[in-house]
Amino acid sequence: MSSKNKIPSPLVSLLPLAFLVGMLFATIHTFGSDALSGGSQISLLTTTAICIFIGMIFYRIPWKDYELAITNNVAGVTTAIIILLIIGALSGAWMISGVVPTLIYYGIQVIHPDFFLTSTCVICALVSVMTGSSWTTIATIGIALLGIGKAQGFEEGWIAGAIISGAYFGDKISPLSDTTVLASSVTGTPLFSHIRYMMITTIPSLIIALIIFTVMGLTHETSDTEQMVHFTAVLDAKFNITPWLLLVPVATGILIASRIQSIITLFLSAMLAGVFALIFQPDLLVEIAGDENLFKGIMTTFYGNTNLQTNSVMLTELIATRGMSGMMNTIWLILCAMCFGGAMTASGMLGSITSVFVRFMKNTASMVASTVCSGLFLNLATADQYISIILTGNMFSNIFERKGYESRLLSRTTEDAVTVTSPLIPWNTCGMTQATILSVPTLTYLPYCFFNLMSPLMSILIATIGYKIIKKPTNIPT
């Protein structure tokens, strides 16, 4: 066998991953939650260079192979990048138009001391679905709910667990979520098909979590709602809160149910929210623009940062938006991760690592279990959910296709294994960020994140049962 036909062994293939783990550990230790602002991207590009060096020098893999693989990878996420940009505009428009504040305002009214944990989980889930961001939800309404819960005497681990469970449920199923878009894009699954299929594992996991939170809440006696009253009062004073604003999420839901293309759905939703901002929140647009130019205000809402001031620090943080520009770090990270994925693919390293997992894939349950274990391993190893999603999708897409499984099974399993477990790992960017934001150590809230703990187990359970898992006829080579 000629040297250029050799494939790196699994041990050699793990070298770039090991180097990436070291680079990311140093980057996260140095920059903390700001690691995504550039440090993680540089780590990925450096590891990409090492992967290419090993392949070209020791295995005679030509540069053209790497160039083609990287180009194909980047081309494969162009739709995701466009969607992410539109999501940035939509998030800003939904907040400034008053859609998200209205949802929070009405949602917070349902909080009762006996059902505080349950309500916390549900409210965070609703906000996260509407914003598409677990981080934003936790850093804003999550902090408010943590303060309320502490005042009512709940342990911070329980409160943080309810907040994170709800926030990551919403993040996982929201069409506005970058991780949801990324998982569907990497595996070649239509976005809304991916979301509908995830409901099979996501809903039971959430129900189990809500039952546990309800039982806990009923055993706890509290009655302090003063902070909730103050929060809603400040929210009502800043925005024109009206049920008419709920037409925007209703219209978006109708578009989603009609299976309109995701780019069209998100664009129309953003434009509708912009119109409602002009109608219901003209004073806020004037504040954003700095003058009477409403056009400037709405355009800034779509693409830039907005920082409306209130007499509540938590509310000021809640209503701050970043628009399309706020998506650039994620897009930059995706592009760098696709370069790394392309290099690993062209060098044969991904295939070599995958071959180890293939040995355990005897049936549907073992296929899903192997994917779950791989996703968890990459979450632990790379310390970043975006990288883990991309690598898991790239590693198993061909295997699932060869064995006749639908791509949506892979996309769902990837989210079940990666997205929801990322905040449970202390050195992962998600785990570190949530612990910092809530001032609750990761290992303190980990036992109470019941939704996050149940999701990967539910994925394996559903696969074992075989519920709605359809196999296509496999192609038999001639």
Secondary structure, 3 states (H helix, E strand, C coil): CCHHHCCCCHHHHHHHHHHHHHHHHHHHHHHHHHHHHCHHHHHHHHHHHHHHHHHHHHCCCCHHHHHHHHHHHHHHCHHHHHHHHHHHHHHHHHHHCCHHHHHHHHHHCCCCHHHHHHHHHHHHHHHHHHHCCHHHHHHHHHHHHHHHHHHCCCCHHHHHHHHHHHHHHHHHHCCCCHHHHHHHHHCCCCHHHHHHHHHHHHHHHHHHHHHHHHHHHHCCCCCCCHHHHHHHHHHHHHCCCCHHHHHHHHHHHHHHHCCCCHHHHHHHHHHHHHHHHHHHCHHHHHHHHCCCCHHHHHHHHHHCCECCCCCCHHHHHHCCECCHHHHHHHHHHHHHHHHHHHHHHHCCHHHHHHHHHHCCCCCHHHHHHHHHHHHHHHHHHHCCHHHHHHHHHHHHHHHHHHCCECHHHHHHHHHHHHHCCHHHCCCCHHHHHHHHHHCCCHHHHHHHCHHHHHHHHHHHHHHHHCCCCCECCCCCCC
